[in-house]
Amino acid sequence: MRILITGICGFVGSSLARYFQAAVEGIRITGIDNLVRPGSEANRSKLRADGIEVFHGDVRVPSDLEELSAADWVIDAAANPSVLAGVDGRSTSRQLVEHNLMGTVNLLEYCKRHNAGLLLLSTSRVYSIPALASVPIRVERRAFVLDAKQPLPPGLSAEGISESFSVAPPVSLYGSTKLASETLALEYGSTFGFPVWVNRCGVLAGAGQFGTAEQGIFSYWMHAHAARRPLRYIGFGGAGYQVRDAFHPEDLARLLLLQIRDTQAESDRVYNAGGGAANSMSLAELTSICEERFGPHAPQADSRVRPFDLPWVVMDSGKAKRRFGWEPRRTLASILDEIAEHVHTHPGWLNLCEGMALKEEPYRVSTS
Ligand SMILES: NC(=O)c1ccc[n+]([C@@H]2O[C@H](COP(=O)([O-])OP(=O)(O)OC[C@H]3O[C@@H](n4cnc5c(N)ncnc54)[C@H](O)[C@@H]3O)[C@@H](O)[C@H]2O)c1
């Protein structure tokens, strides 16, 4: 089997490449990355050392893809993955659309040319912001929980947000580039007869993620806590009760393999993938875990209200379970253990994530 992974030097792309290389005998993995994400460069030589072919190229440039040999499957993991992309002054809205949507169009042309299947990594951010912002919640201990006794909108249950939840705009510019990519991918697949699977991923987390305050929050929070960087609970009263679920790229890789190996004729090709309610926690709870491991460091309350912030996002992956027998195996606790270990062995990691040199100074860990 030949696989092309775009964004192969990113957190998810590199994790998937390593998993597939170990799990699938005789696989040939090729990847392309423009190294725009600070930190990605660090993965290039490691992947090459593992026998994976890595090209420095850009999915926005059709001729960069023409250089690549034919693959049986393409995993689209190249994107500007932040919900603030296109509006935070770091990238323009046009750049976001070029990376996330035009890049997908170029990949679809590649799939058409080589009759390759496409595994699209979409996002929970395709779901409607006003609908998500108004889900009924209450506070339990130090976290928001869904108040399932209240009337719930279609597609929402105690299990979380399912595929039938509203995708009505606004969903953010980032979310809309992914939703438009989904539509085009399904359309190309049906028109030109190649398989397409769309996976709407919740938060992915693990060691080696290039976390920032805007994206990769679990990794960022733990590294920032240990490094005594200023941390802020933004919005929702500034108490840090906002909740996310998370899952590990290894579990995503297992789902992608099930889809690659699927032989049933299937018209329904859109699936949620996430950690689910059992693997969710609030920022305040995450802070407690950081305090146990790295000593005290209190985040500041910040009462700002920002349009893309959401109080509670938990993905219901029940459809993937029913269809593929898939559910995440890695618990959030094990993912946090893995990140904590990485924090200890990679002091200064956030410098790398911000495009600066990696400073290898040991952390002072105190529990008092
Ligand atoms: N990490 C998450 O929590 C999460 C959640 C949902 C969906 N996703 C999706 O998963 C995919 C991978 O995310 P990630 O967390 O690994 O992000 P990442 O930023 O770590 O990796 C993305 C990689 O793509 C590369 N890239 C960006 N634009 C490119 C271009 N035009 N051409 C070639 N390479 C380019 C970057 O250099 C980077 O190495 C994205 O599509 C993202 O939207 C991620």
The ligand as an ORCA input file, in Angstrom:
! r2SCAN-3c Opt
* xyz 0 1
  N      -4.827     18.954     16.319
  C      -6.138     18.950     16.498
  O      -6.632     19.035     17.639
  C      -7.056     18.816     15.295
  C      -8.427     18.725     15.523
  C      -9.278     18.615     14.429
  C      -8.759     18.575     13.156
  N      -7.418     18.672     12.965
  C      -6.911     18.660     11.589
  O      -5.821     17.756     11.509
  C      -4.874     18.241     10.556
  C      -3.494     18.266     11.169
  O      -3.485     19.127     12.302
  P      -2.232     19.255     13.256
  O      -2.732     19.431     14.629
  O      -1.258     18.182     12.966
  O      -1.642     20.637     12.788
  P      -0.095     21.018     12.591
  O      -0.077     22.500     12.409
  O       0.739     20.430     13.677
  O       0.278     20.299     11.225
  C      -0.081     20.796      9.964
  C       1.103     20.648      9.047
  O       0.722     21.089      7.744
  C       1.776     21.872      7.215
  N       1.157     22.764      6.228
  C       0.337     23.822      6.457
  N      -0.009     24.388      5.300
  C       0.586     23.666      4.311
  C       0.615     23.755      2.902
  N      -0.046     24.733      2.268
  N       1.328     22.848      2.193
  C       2.027     21.852      2.842
  N       2.054     21.734      4.186
  C       1.332     22.632      4.908
  C       2.390     22.578      8.413
  O       3.725     22.972      8.188
  C       2.301     21.489      9.474
  O       3.472     20.697      9.506
  C      -5.384     19.605     10.103
  O      -6.084     19.440      8.892
  C      -6.332     19.998     11.190
  O      -7.327     20.873     10.716
  C      -6.556     18.791     14.011
*
